Structure formats: C-alpha cells, structure tokens
C-alpha cells in the first residue's frame, strides 16, 4: 500500500523567521471557519512550525517576514527532543516549495478577485524542485522551545 505525506498550507507568518546554519523556521497561522450545529460561526487558528533547509532557507530569510501571507507545500515530520528532563515530540512541516502570496501590510482588493503580490524573487534566487537541497533524513535533537532555535543541531 502506498502512503502519502503531503502538507499544503496557506496562512500568515506569525513572526520573522529564525535563520541559522542553513535552516529557517517560522510559525504559520492557518484559520478554519465553520458553523456549529446551532448555525453559530466558529473559528479556530492552528499554528504550524515550518522548516526550510539550504538555499530555500536563504530565500525564506530574504523574503518571508512577519505578517506575510505564504503558500507552503511540504511534508509533515516529527522530531524528538528533551526539555526539563522530559522527552517531547515536535510536529513540523518541512518545506519543499514556498510562494509569497502577499507582503506584510499589503492591502487586499476585496471583491475584485485580485490580490497584491510581492515582487517575485530574482531569477538567481529562484530554484527548481530538482536543484533543491533535500531535507536531511535525520535532523538530530533540537531544543523544543521555538524561541531557542538550536540550529547547530540540524545536520545538513
């Protein structure tokens, strides 16, 4: 039986990416809106840690900023780490492709079907899927606190 591990996210970046040693990490907010059984509108925001490696990490560092709307395609991954003597597990999306949908502070044209787009990266910064540095098979243990990047523990 074949298995599929593909993540496709469209959301807003919660803070400027953490960059170091060929690794970029940022948190992406995605919203889900629905109506409950009584017809009352409900909304839930999910925060997902997204990780890019190699040249793609450089692109994230150059173009992705807090508040930007981005489209991420990648795969779900987990990593184990230890904090305060307890083993923990972190869920992340390893980025394979990323598109900048809008820059922070860009206004949208509501009702017109159009959106403001940030300038595309220069051709020298764009890369095809075949030229990307693949994510490592084993990324090692990293401190699970998002604010303490621990990038030295990500082998490339």
N, C-alpha and C positions, 0 to 999 in steps of 0.2 A: 504494500500500500504506500502511495506517495503522501508526503506530508507537506504542508505549506506554512511558511513562517514569513509573512509579509505585513509590514505596518505602513499605512498611508495616513498621514496626519496633516491637517490644515488648521493652524492656530496662531496665537500671538506669543512672542518671546517674552518671558517674564523678567529677565534681567540680562545685562550684557553677558555674552559667553565668557566662560573661563577658558583661557588658552594657555597651553604649555606643552613642551616636548612633543609637538606634532599631534596633540589631542585638543579638541574643542568640545566643551559641554555647555549645554544651556537647557533651561526648563521651558517647555512649550505648554501653553494653556489651550485646551480644546473644550468647547461647550456643547452640551446636549440639551435640547429643549423638547419637552413633550407635555402632553396634557394627562393629568391623572384621571381616575375613574369618575370623578366629580366634574371634570372639564376644566379644572384649575391648571393654569400654565405652571410648569415646573422647569427648573434649570439646574444643571449640575456642571461644574467645571472640573476637569481632570487635568492634573499636572503630570507631564511625562518628561523624564530626563532624556535628552537626545545627545548622542556622542558621534563625533566625526574624527577621522584619522587622516594623517598625511596631508596631501595637497588640499583635500576637501576641508580639513581643519583650518588651513590658511585662508581659504575662501570665506569660511564662516567668520573668522576673525576680522576679515576686511569688510564684510558686507552686512552681517547679521548684528542687529542692535536691539536693545530693549524696546518693546512695543511693535517691532516689525511683524507683519503677517508673513508666515513662511509655509511652504508646502514641503513636507518631508516624506521620502519613501525610503524604507529600510527594513530591518528585521528586528524582532524582539529578542532580547538577550537578558540573561541574569548573571550577576557576579556575586560571589560571597566575600564578605569582609568581616572583621571583628571590631567591635566598638564596646568599650567598657567591659571587656572580658566576655561578651556575648557574641556568638556567631549570628550574622544577619545576612539577608539576601536583598540585593537591589535589582529592580527591573529597569531596563533602559532600552531605547531604540537606537540601534547602530545605523547611522545614516549612509545610504548608498547614493541617494540623489536628493538635491535640495533646490527649491526655487524660491526666490524672494518675490512675494506677491505684492507687498507694499512696504514702504519705508515708515519708520515711526513718525507719527504726526501727519501722515498723508491723509487728506480728506477724501472720502469716497463720494462718488456721484450716485446718490441713491435714486433708484427708479429708472436710470438710464441704461442699466446693464453694463456700464463701463466702470473701470476702476483705475486709480492712479497706480502706475508701476514705477518702481525704482529703476534707474538705469541698469542695463544688463552688465555683468562683469565683462571686462575687456577680453577679447578672444584669447590672449595669452594666459588668462586666469581660468578660462573655462576648460573643462576636460570631459572626455568621453568616458562612458562606463568602463570601457576596456582598458583605459590608461590609469584608472584609479588604483591607489594602493589599497589592497584588500585589508579588511579589518583582521587583526591577529586572531588566531584560533584560541589562544589562551592569553587573557589580558592581565592576569595576576590579581592580587588583592589590593584594594584601594580603600582608604578611609571612607566610610559611607556618608559622612557629613558633606552635603553638597557644597558648603562654603569652604571646605578644606579640600581642594581639588585633588591632591595626591597624584599628580600626573606622572611623577617619577616611576610609579608602579605599573604604568601602561607600557609593556614592551611593544615595539613596532618592528 
